[in-house]
């Protein structure tokens, strides 16, 4: 099996996530069911939401802000294992992040690192 990283992207606000806390509360059941399905198959490695605050470090210095691209930012991640990209893509198509019109999931295979 290969490992995959799913990055959950959503709209960004100014200094906060662009999502109503009440909507987040009601959406938790959908997230728990979706993640639970992956876990029941024995394919979940790790998953967590990500706080809004962040620091970007580059050769030009540090900026006290998360990376925001076209008004979107990463709001969480999931690492899983699967037989192939198609299997993970199928899971991503039912991800609760898609309940938000601006939300999307980026799926990336974790490259093996051997020395």
Secondary structure by P-SEA (a helix, b strand, c coil): cbbbbbbbbbbbccccccccaaaaaaaaaaaaaaaaaaaaaccccbbbbbccbbbbbcccccccccccccccccccccccccccaaaaaaaaaaccccccccbbbbbbccccccc
